[in-house]
């Protein structure tokens, strides 16, 4: 058994003692502040003289103000002390070392852990893999419980993905609690189908006999089309020529491709010559179903010149326009 302690235990010697004295008395009533000692109970005390030189003693018995002691403890030397020398109970190296944890060679006999009431349970004894169904899980921890008591915790691995509003029966007890979690508003809600994936491990703590809190949920998975199904390319840019960010292009057309007023619409001349022309956007009745069209205005061609138009296309709907007829009005 480790040494006993008491707060603020301090007194003085009733009379002087020599280095060999194994018992002494304190001044009247001085022993009351010290712990009881006798049998297996003991405590360490310190004698201090006028020069502040200490001696640590082990008090093996105390009867009121009478001490029976072992002298020169914890590396100190027994010496003589005058009457009224200080006797106090303080922290000593010996008392702290007696509190140190022992290794397995000292752990003999039968050891047990109390699991009644709100006592904490060792993780090895209260962990396990569930069985049962996705809506009615069962858990059989090594340390069985007698009731669904608040604050009991279990480290649980769910053997299958959850169904809607599952329960968790523990140690075969009837009326199992519902598994719940906190939502973003801080309210307790039931577990939805699939929210707990198979083989997911987390701590579950009983809030009361009716609810068991899943303390940590798996990271949220955003639903949506798969990468293979999702085409990340943009729509056909300016397919209906509605986007016109430039002024009308009045420089003469040439054999080089020129971009005009409408975005991504190019025109050029081949197999001949051109002396005039501008590329604009119009919104007149001839502009088709969209109400917009690209226009080559005032073009003067000579010889066998051919006016051509192209549309720059990098789009997920480009295939819709492949090998299709376009409207061209002169």
NUMARDREN-582808 format. One record per residue (C-alpha): residue number from 0; x, y, z. Coordinates in Angstrom, 2 decimals. Last residue first. Layout:
    nr        c1        c2        c3
   NUM         X         Y         Z
...
% end
This chain:
    nr        c1        c2        c3
   329    -26.75     36.63   -100.62
   328    -28.10     34.21    -97.98
   327    -26.25     31.29    -96.40
   326    -28.19     28.82    -94.25
   325    -26.18     25.86    -92.97
   324    -26.47     22.17    -93.87
   323    -25.14     19.57    -91.40
   322    -21.98     17.50    -91.85
   321    -21.15     17.73    -88.11
   320    -23.44     20.16    -86.30
   319    -24.81     17.84    -83.62
   318    -21.33     16.39    -83.13
   317    -20.19     19.73    -81.72
   316    -22.52     19.32    -78.71
   315    -19.72     18.77    -76.18
   314    -17.92     21.77    -77.61
   313    -14.78     23.05    -79.20
   312    -16.12     24.78    -82.33
   311    -14.65     27.66    -84.27
   310    -17.22     28.55    -86.93
   309    -16.18     28.84    -90.55
   308    -17.20     31.04    -93.46
   307    -16.12     31.05    -97.11
   306    -16.35     33.62    -99.92
   305    -15.18     32.22   -103.30
   304    -13.33     34.26   -105.90
   303    -13.66     33.17   -109.51
   302    -12.76     36.57   -110.92
   301    -13.50     39.51   -108.68
   300    -15.27     39.83   -105.35
   299    -16.69     42.98   -103.78
   298    -18.20     42.45   -100.28
   297    -20.45     45.22    -99.02
   296    -21.64     43.32    -95.91
   295    -20.64     39.84    -94.72
   294    -23.23     39.11    -92.02
   293    -23.36     36.92    -88.91
   292    -26.89     36.16    -87.77
   291    -29.22     36.76    -84.84
   290    -32.97     36.29    -84.30
   289    -32.45     32.71    -83.13
   288    -34.92     31.23    -85.62
   287    -33.31     32.70    -88.73
   286    -31.54     36.00    -89.35
   285    -33.56     37.05    -92.36
   284    -35.99     39.00    -90.24
   283    -33.32     41.44    -89.13
   282    -30.97     41.01    -86.16
   281    -27.63     41.56    -87.86
   280    -24.03     40.99    -86.79
   279    -21.10     42.30    -88.81
   278    -18.18     41.27    -91.04
   277    -17.09     43.97    -93.50
   276    -16.39     43.98    -97.21
   275    -14.15     45.45    -99.93
   274    -11.63     44.58   -102.64
   273    -11.69     40.79   -102.86
   272     -9.63     38.60   -105.22
   271     -9.86     35.06   -106.56
   270     -9.53     31.38   -105.65
   269    -10.13     31.99   -101.92
   268    -11.83     34.60    -99.74
   267    -12.13     34.56    -95.95
   266    -14.68     34.54    -93.12
   265    -14.49     33.54    -89.39
   264    -17.24     33.41    -86.72
   263    -15.86     32.64    -83.22
   262    -17.40     35.76    -81.64
   261    -19.62     37.87    -83.89
   260    -18.16     41.22    -85.02
   259    -15.69     39.66    -87.43
   258    -12.86     37.19    -87.30
   257    -10.70     37.16    -90.44
   256     -9.23     34.07    -92.09
   255     -6.50     34.97    -94.56
   254     -7.40     35.15    -98.26
   253     -8.52     38.68    -97.71
   252    -11.51     40.65    -96.50
   251    -11.09     44.38    -96.62
   250    -10.94     46.08    -93.24
   249    -14.39     47.10    -92.01
   248    -14.87     44.75    -89.05
   247    -18.02     45.90    -87.23
   246    -17.24     46.66    -83.59
   245    -16.42     43.75    -81.31
   244    -18.22     41.89    -78.49
   243    -20.91     40.17    -80.54
   242    -22.43     37.11    -78.82
   241    -25.80     36.04    -80.30
   240    -24.20     34.16    -83.21
   239    -26.57     31.18    -82.67
   238    -23.79     28.68    -81.85
   237    -21.95     31.27    -79.77
   236    -19.77     28.68    -78.00
   235    -21.18     25.12    -78.32
   234    -21.65     24.08    -74.70
   233    -18.59     23.54    -72.59
   232    -16.70     20.24    -72.17
   231    -17.00     18.48    -68.81
   230    -19.02     15.55    -70.10
   229    -20.23     13.73    -66.99
   228    -21.04     10.05    -67.49
   227    -17.47      8.80    -67.08
   226    -16.87     11.07    -64.12
   225    -19.99      9.73    -62.46
   224    -23.15     11.79    -62.26
   223    -24.10     13.24    -58.88
   222    -24.08     12.53    -55.17
   221    -21.61     14.23    -52.84
   220    -20.05     11.87    -50.33
   219    -20.06     13.13    -46.75
   218    -17.13     11.99    -44.62
   217    -18.00      9.10    -42.29
   216    -19.88      9.95    -39.09
   215    -18.23     10.41    -35.71
   214    -20.04     10.18    -32.39
   213    -22.75      7.71    -33.36
   212    -25.02      8.50    -30.41
   211    -27.13      5.75    -28.86
   210    -30.73      6.68    -28.03
   209    -33.59      5.04    -26.08
   208    -31.98      4.01    -22.78
   207    -30.09      7.29    -22.57
   206    -27.26      9.04    -24.37
   205    -25.45      5.73    -24.92
   204    -22.14      6.34    -26.66
   203    -21.03      4.87    -30.01
   202    -17.42      5.23    -31.05
   201    -16.57      4.69    -34.71
   200    -15.61      1.98    -37.20
   199    -16.96      1.64    -40.77
   198    -16.74     -1.92    -42.13
   197    -19.88     -1.45    -44.28
   196    -20.95      2.14    -44.77
   195    -22.99      4.08    -42.18
   194    -25.06      6.69    -44.01
   193    -26.43      4.01    -46.35
   192    -30.04      4.31    -45.19
   191    -30.42      7.30    -42.90
   190    -29.36      7.39    -39.25
   189    -31.90      9.07    -37.00
   188    -31.67     12.72    -36.03
   187    -30.35     14.63    -33.02
   186    -30.34     18.39    -33.56
   185    -27.20     20.53    -33.82
   184    -28.36     22.38    -36.95
   183    -25.84     20.55    -39.14
   182    -27.22     17.19    -37.98
   181    -26.18     15.32    -34.84
   180    -26.31     11.53    -35.00
   179    -28.67      8.78    -33.87
   178    -28.70      5.00    -33.47
   177    -31.96      3.91    -31.85
   176    -31.74      2.15    -28.51
   175    -32.44     -1.58    -28.09
   174    -35.67     -2.68    -26.40
   173    -34.38     -5.98    -24.98
   172    -30.82     -6.62    -23.87
   171    -28.82     -9.17    -25.88
   170    -25.46     -7.80    -24.77
   169    -26.07     -4.66    -26.84
   168    -28.89     -4.14    -29.38
   167    -28.17     -1.29    -31.77
   166    -31.08      0.23    -33.71
   165    -31.27      1.34    -37.35
   164    -33.29      4.31    -38.64
   163    -33.08      3.53    -42.38
   162    -30.68      0.75    -43.34
   161    -27.03      0.87    -42.46
   160    -24.18     -0.59    -44.50
   159    -22.90     -3.89    -43.17
   158    -20.49     -5.19    -40.51
   157    -20.51     -1.97    -38.49
   156    -17.34     -1.68    -36.42
   155    -18.14     -0.39    -32.93
   154    -16.03      1.11    -30.16
   153    -18.44      1.26    -27.24
   152    -19.29      3.98    -24.72
   151    -21.46      3.96    -21.58
   150    -22.51      7.55    -20.89
   149    -26.19      6.79    -20.13
   148    -27.06      3.25    -19.02
   147    -28.67      0.67    -21.31
   146    -28.74     -2.11    -18.71
   145    -26.77     -5.11    -17.48
   144    -23.72     -4.70    -19.69
   143    -21.50     -7.50    -20.94
   142    -17.74     -7.05    -20.88
   141    -16.61     -8.99    -23.95
   140    -18.91     -6.88    -26.09
   139    -21.79     -8.54    -27.99
   138    -23.22     -6.05    -30.48
   137    -26.44     -6.39    -32.50
   136    -27.62     -4.26    -35.42
   135    -31.30     -3.98    -36.26
   134    -31.86     -1.90    -39.41
   133    -28.91     -3.20    -41.44
   132    -29.46     -6.70    -39.99
   131    -27.77     -8.66    -37.20
   130    -24.05     -8.62    -36.55
   129    -21.82     -5.91    -35.20
   128    -18.06     -6.01    -34.82
   127    -16.61     -5.41    -31.39
   126    -15.34     -3.09    -28.72
   125    -16.22     -2.93    -25.03
   124    -13.58     -5.13    -23.41
   123    -10.60     -4.06    -25.50
   122    -11.62     -0.44    -25.05
   121    -11.50     -0.68    -21.25
   120    -14.78      0.39    -19.65
   119    -15.48      3.68    -17.88
   118    -17.84      3.36    -14.91
   117    -21.29      4.90    -15.35
   116    -23.16      2.20    -13.45
   115    -21.45     -1.17    -13.43
   114    -18.37     -2.04    -15.43
   113    -15.93     -2.66    -12.59
   112    -12.67     -3.92    -13.99
   111    -11.08     -7.10    -12.64
   110     -7.60     -8.40    -11.77
   109     -6.89    -11.84    -10.34
   108     -3.48    -12.61     -8.82
   107     -0.13    -11.21     -9.86
   106      0.69     -7.95    -11.63
   105      4.25     -7.47    -10.35
   104      5.92     -9.17    -13.33
   103      3.65     -7.16    -15.62
   102      5.39     -3.89    -14.82
   101      4.60     -1.65    -11.85
   100      3.18      1.83    -12.12
    99      4.90      4.41     -9.92
    98      3.10      5.31     -6.66
    97      5.89      3.91     -4.50
    96      8.28      6.15     -6.40
    95      6.31      9.20     -5.29
    94      6.49      8.29     -1.58
    93     10.22      7.62     -1.76
    92     10.95     10.88     -3.56
    91      9.23     12.86     -0.85
    90      6.19     15.15     -0.84
    89      5.65     16.83      2.51
    88      4.47     15.97      6.03
    87      6.07     18.24      8.60
    86      8.03     18.05     11.85
    85      9.80     21.28     12.81
    84     12.30     21.28     15.71
    83     10.60     22.53     18.90
    82     13.03     20.57     21.14
    81     16.41     19.96     19.53
    80     17.20     17.42     16.85
    79     19.95     14.80     16.71
    78     20.86     13.07     13.46
    77     19.69     10.27     11.16
    76     21.08     10.66      7.62
    75     19.03     11.25      4.47
    74     18.91      9.06      1.33
    73     15.17      8.33      1.37
    72     14.97      7.46      5.08
    71     17.30      8.32      7.97
    70     15.11      7.10     10.84
    69     12.29      4.57     11.07
    68      9.48      5.87     13.27
    67      7.03      5.36     16.11
    66      5.17      8.67     16.67
    65      3.19      9.77     19.78
    64      0.93     12.85     19.41
    63     -2.33     10.86     19.08
    62     -1.10      7.31     18.61
    61      0.90      7.14     15.39
    60      2.62      4.08     13.96
    59      4.96      3.35     11.05
    58      6.21      6.92     10.56
    57      8.99      6.83      7.97
    56     11.56      9.57      8.53
    55     13.20     12.11      6.24
    54     15.96     14.21      7.78
    53     16.30     17.87      6.84
    52     18.98     20.53      7.46
    51     17.24     23.88      7.76
    50     19.88     25.23     10.18
    49     17.32     25.41     13.02
    48     16.45     21.75     12.49
    47     14.03     20.13     10.04
    46     12.41     16.70     10.53
    45     10.52     15.40      7.50
    44      7.58     13.01      7.41
    43      6.77      9.86      5.42
    42      3.53      7.99      6.01
    41      2.37      4.60      7.19
    40     -0.59      2.24      7.02
    39      0.06     -1.52      6.84
    38     -0.36     -1.98     10.61
    37     -0.23      1.50     12.12
    36     -0.47      5.07     10.90
    35     -3.32      7.60     10.89
    34     -2.59     10.74      8.90
    33     -1.11     13.91     10.48
    32     -3.10     17.02     11.51
    31     -4.05     15.57     14.91
    30     -0.43     14.86     15.88
    29      0.24     18.39     17.09
    28     -2.40     18.30     19.82
    27      0.21     18.75     22.59
    26      3.70     19.22     21.20
    25      4.94     16.22     19.29
    24      6.24     13.06     20.92
    23      9.09     10.76     19.98
    22      9.91      7.23     18.90
    21     12.84      5.53     17.22
    20     15.60      7.64     18.82
    19     19.07      6.74     17.51
    18     20.12     10.16     16.23
    17     19.15     11.89     19.49
    16     15.82     13.49     20.36
    15     14.93     16.86     21.97
    14     11.50     17.43     23.46
    13      7.93     18.19     22.32
    12      8.97     18.17     18.66
    11      7.04     20.61     16.47
    10      3.97     20.48     14.15
     9      2.94     20.37     10.51
     8      0.34     18.53      8.40
     7     -0.86     21.02      5.74
     6     -2.85     18.43      3.77
     5     -2.64     14.77      4.76
     4     -0.97     11.84      3.04
     3     -0.67      8.08      3.28
     2      2.17      6.06      1.79
     1      1.42      3.47     -0.83
     0      0.00      0.00      0.00
% end
